[in-house]
Amino acid sequence: MKRPVTIEGITAPDSELARKAAALAELAHAKPLLNHVHRTWWFAEFIGKKRQMKYDRELVYLASLLHDLGLSENHAADKRFEVDGADAASRFLDAHGYPKTKVEVVWDAIALHSSADIADRREPEVALVHFGAHVDVLGFRMDEISPQLIDDTLALYPRLGFKKAFTEALAEVARQKPHTAIGTGLADIGRRLSPALEIPDVCDLLLKAPFES
């Protein structure tokens, strides 16, 4: 059995459910995205401790590791990838008897993880998944984490070309489900990586609405 991961005296959750969630993430993702979901939890944890927030560590861990299931072939459906991921995580947690009230918070944390100014005003667990993901993707709030902690996390979970892998994963969602990219950052990435991709423009949709004015 693997030993639980520890960074600077902080140990990741290591319950049976936490290990099963980690195994599910490992099956779902190639290494660049797998390392991202792990880094998301560590960065969320560091910020939570820095701010002295009160939160359910295991819940944040579960939501962090499962937050990008909607980008994986086995868990993608017909909704926004955040919602597909939230639905997949909820099914997994329900099947393992996780409390319903906690499943609902995990669903929100995953479905809202890309929603700035919304996620950060919800439950602390929802906010922390959002914070952790955005540290890793965009570098937001890095100043709340010491350079040593960032270096230690990257040593355990290296980026391995993450920017390219992540933008391509999002672009593929835009190609497969352009209706889910309307008005989101996926539209920017889809158009950049696939210039011929037709994603409806919000302004066009508004002006074509079936009303006179």
N, C-alpha and C positions, 0 to 999 in steps of 0.2 A: 504494500500500500504506500502511495506517495505521501510524503510529509507535507503538511500544510505550508503554504508559502508565507514567509515572513520578511518584511522590509522594515528596518530600523525599529525593531521591537513590536511592530504591528503585524498580527497574524490574520490571514484571510479566513473567513468562515469555512468550516470543514465538516459540517453535518452531512449525513447521508444524502439529503436533498441537495445540498450545495454541490456535492461531488457528482450527483446525477445531472445537475444543470450544467456543470462544467463539461461533462461527457457529451451532453446534447450539443453544446456550443462547438465542441471539437468536431463532432460529426457534420455540423452544418457549415462550418467555415474553413476556408484555406487559411494558412498561417497568418498572413497580413491582417485579415479581419478578425481572426481569433485573438491575436495579441491585442488588437484594438479594444475588444470587449473586456479583456482583463485589465488593460490600462485604464479603461473607463472606471472600473470599480476602484482601483487604487487612487486615482485622482479624486474621485468623489469622496473616498474615505479621508484623504488628506485634508480636503477642504472642510469636510464635516467636523473633523477634529480641530482644525485651526479656528473655525467659527464657534466651537463648543456647542454644536447642535445636538439635539436629542433625536435619535432616529434608530430604526430597526436595521442593524448592520446586515443581517442575513437577507432581509428583503431587498436592500440596495444591491447586495451582491447578486442575488437572483435576477433582478431586473437589469442590472448592468450586463451580466453575461448573456442574457437572452434578448437584449434590446435590438439587435440587428438580425433576428431570425427572418424577418420579412425580406431580407436581401438574399437569402439562400434559396436554392432551387427547391428543396424539399418542403419549405414552409411558405413560399410566396403564394398568394391567392389573387383576388381581383380588386383589392382595396389599396390605399396608400401603403407603402412598405412598413411604415410605423404601425399602422393598424393591423396589417397582416402579422407582424411580429408580436404585437400585443395579444392578438387572438391565439397565436400558436403557443406563446408562453402561458396563457391562461389555461389552455387545454392540458398542457403538460403539468401544471401545478394542480389543477383540479384532479387529474388522474392520480396524483400522489397525495391527495388528501390535505393539501395546504388550505388553511382557513380562508373561507370565502371573502371576508373583509380584507384580508391581505392580498388575495388574488386581484381584487378590484384596484388596490393601490399599485400593484405591479403593472396591471393593464394601463392605468393612467401614466405611470412613469415611462413606459415604453411608447405608448401612443403619442405622448406629448414631449418626448425627449428632444425633438428638434424645434420646439415651439418657444422661442425666446419671449420673455415678458408674460408668459402664461405658466410654464412649468415652474419657474422660480417663485411663483406666488401660491403654489399649491403645497401639499404636504412636504415635509423636509425630505422624505425619501424620493418623491417625484423631482424636487428641485435638484437633489444631489446627482441623480442619474443624468439630468440635463447638464449640470455643471461638469461632471466627469467626462462626458462625451465631447463637450465643446472645448475643454482643455486639450483633448487629444486631436480633435479635428481642426480647430481653428486657433488654438493657442490662447483662447479667452481664459482669464483668471489665473494664468500661470504664475502671476506675481504672488498668489496666495500659497504657493507650494515652493519649498526650498529647492534650489538647483540640485542639491544632493539627492533628495527624494525623487526628483524627476530622472536623474541619471541612474539611480538604483532601479527604478521601474523599467527604464528603457533597456537596462542590462538584462533583466529577466524576460522582458517582453519586447524585443527589438521591433522596429517599425517595418523593415523588410519591404520597402517600396510601398508603404501604406497609401500615400497620397494617390498614386496611380491606380492601385487596386480598388480603393474606395470610390474614386470618381468614376471608374469604369463600371463598378457595381451599380452605382446610382444612375449612370447613363443607360445601362441595360434595363433598369426599371422604367426609365422614360421611354425607351424604345418599345418595350413590351406593353406598357400601360400608360400611354401618353395622357390619358384623361386624368390620371392621378398626379400628373406633374403641373397641372394648371395652377398658376399663382404660387408656385413653390420654388425653392432653390434647385429642385430637380430639373425644372425647365431650363435654367441657365446652363447646368451641366450637360443636359441632353443636347441642347443646341450647339454648345461648344464642341462636344466630342462627335456629334452627328449633325453637321450643318444642314443636311437635307430633311432632318426630322421635323415633322409638322406637329407642333403642340399648340392648341388653341390659345390665343391671347385673351387675357381677361377683358381688355378694353373692347375687343371685337365681340366677345360674348355679350357684354353689357349693351353695346350699341345694336346688336341683333336681337335683343330680347323682344318678344311679341307684344310690344306696346307702342303707342304713337309717339310718346316722348318720355 
